Amino acid sequence: MSTDLLTTRETRGGDSGTSAGAGERLRVAVIIGSTREGRVGAAVARWFATHAQQYDAFELDMVDLLEVPLPVRLTEEVTPELDAWSARIDRADAFVIVTPEYNHGYPAALKHAIDLLYREWHAKPVGFVSYGGVGRGLRAVEQLRQVFAELHAVTLRDSVSVNVSDGEVDDLGWVREHTGASTAAKRLLERLEWWADALHSARTASAYTA
Ligand SMILES: Cc1cc2nc3c(=O)[nH]c(=O)nc-3n(C[C@H](O)[C@H](O)[C@H](O)COP(=O)(O)O)c2cc1C
């Protein structure tokens, strides 16, 4: 790893303690990882949000990477775009990554958005909603677990995974009920609430340093 990147990591925003305060709802950023033309991802994310909205504990921020202006290269230059991205991720108490699988991996746009920040991800839980062909996006999820471990984030065991090439979503990208995905989403959200609450308390009690 370059010294430049280390410097960026140490200095860019985020003290991992500025998210929801006592009595406030836990802030969950749902990140849509696909920016592909004709993507299914936005619809899958909306489907998941309908489940998450049923939890009073959560305040949702739908993060569509297609609409977030980001620097095209990793940079130490402080730009308004990078500051805004830093503040948005720093504000969150938890993340749900909605990711497809491309060539047994996850989208490059998602990796770039992750790599631009460092402390903002620390000591926060990350859940996954994945989709793809027969692999249901699970290979992308397993790779993302390694990425988020490096970022001192905690990935949840339970995830939602959908086969979009086998009739599990309808023509509008909505996940069909018979797939069991709604039950999986509920379990994921329960786990996310537990971890988001626990880690928020921990970050409040003692700043996480890495
Ligand atoms: C470039 C590319 C590579 C893909 N590779 C895989 C793959 O390795 N495994 C898989 O299960 N599906 C694969 N797929 C299918 C996608 O997961 C599926 O089309 C999904 O809908 C893509 O998400 P999006 O529509 O939100 O972009 C691939 C699709 C594309 C466009």
The ligand as an SDF file (V2000), in Angstrom:
LIG
                    3D

 31 33  0  0  0  0  0  0  0  0999 V2000
  -20.4430   -8.1920  -16.9840 C   0  0  0  0  0  0  0  0  0  0  0  0
  -21.3640   -9.1610  -16.3090 C   0  0  0  0  0  0  0  0  0  0  0  0
  -20.8340  -10.2800  -15.6850 C   0  0  0  0  0  0  0  0  0  0  0  0
  -21.6770  -11.1670  -15.0100 C   0  0  0  0  0  0  0  0  0  0  0  0
  -21.1090  -12.2330  -14.3690 N   0  0  0  0  0  0  0  0  0  0  0  0
  -21.9100  -13.0150  -13.5950 C   0  0  0  0  0  0  0  0  0  0  0  0
  -21.3190  -14.0260  -12.7890 C   0  0  0  0  0  0  0  0  0  0  0  0
  -20.1310  -14.2310  -12.7740 O   0  0  0  0  0  0  0  0  0  0  0  0
  -22.1320  -14.7630  -12.0230 N   0  0  0  0  0  0  0  0  0  0  0  0
  -23.4900  -14.5580  -11.9880 C   0  0  0  0  0  0  0  0  0  0  0  0
  -24.1850  -15.2600  -11.2550 O   0  0  0  0  0  0  0  0  0  0  0  0
  -24.0760  -13.6000  -12.7450 N   0  0  0  0  0  0  0  0  0  0  0  0
  -23.3060  -12.8230  -13.5350 C   0  0  0  0  0  0  0  0  0  0  0  0
  -23.8630  -11.8270  -14.2750 N   0  0  0  0  0  0  0  0  0  0  0  0
  -25.3200  -11.6450  -14.2250 C   0  0  0  0  0  0  0  0  0  0  0  0
  -25.6520  -10.4830  -13.2890 C   0  0  0  0  0  0  0  0  0  0  0  0
  -25.3940  -10.7830  -11.9390 O   0  0  0  0  0  0  0  0  0  0  0  0
  -27.1070  -10.0900  -13.4730 C   0  0  0  0  0  0  0  0  0  0  0  0
  -27.2850   -9.7090  -14.8150 O   0  0  0  0  0  0  0  0  0  0  0  0
  -27.5070   -8.9210  -12.5900 C   0  0  0  0  0  0  0  0  0  0  0  0
  -28.8060   -8.5300  -12.8940 O   0  0  0  0  0  0  0  0  0  0  0  0
  -26.5830   -7.7290  -12.7550 C   0  0  0  0  0  0  0  0  0  0  0  0
  -26.9520   -6.7140  -11.8580 O   0  0  0  0  0  0  0  0  0  0  0  0
  -27.4780   -5.2950  -12.3830 P   0  0  0  0  0  0  0  0  0  0  0  0
  -28.6040   -5.6210  -13.3650 O   0  0  0  0  0  0  0  0  0  0  0  0
  -28.0100   -4.5890  -11.1740 O   0  0  0  0  0  0  0  0  0  0  0  0
  -26.3330   -4.6160  -13.0110 O   0  0  0  0  0  0  0  0  0  0  0  0
  -23.0730  -10.9510  -14.9860 C   0  0  0  0  0  0  0  0  0  0  0  0
  -23.5860   -9.8220  -15.6410 C   0  0  0  0  0  0  0  0  0  0  0  0
  -22.7540   -8.9380  -16.2710 C   0  0  0  0  0  0  0  0  0  0  0  0
  -23.3290   -7.7150  -16.9310 C   0  0  0  0  0  0  0  0  0  0  0  0
  1  2  1  0
  2  3  1  0
  2 30  2  0
  3  4  2  0
  4  5  1  0
  4 28  1  0
  5  6  2  0
  6  7  1  0
  6 13  1  0
  7  8  2  0
  7  9  1  0
  9 10  1  0
 10 11  2  0
 10 12  1  0
 12 13  2  0
 13 14  1  0
 14 15  1  0
 14 28  1  0
 15 16  1  0
 16 17  1  0
 16 18  1  0
 18 19  1  0
 18 20  1  0
 20 21  1  0
 20 22  1  0
 22 23  1  0
 23 24  1  0
 24 25  2  0
 24 26  1  0
 24 27  1  0
 28 29  2  0
 29 30  1  0
 30 31  1  0
M  END
$$$$
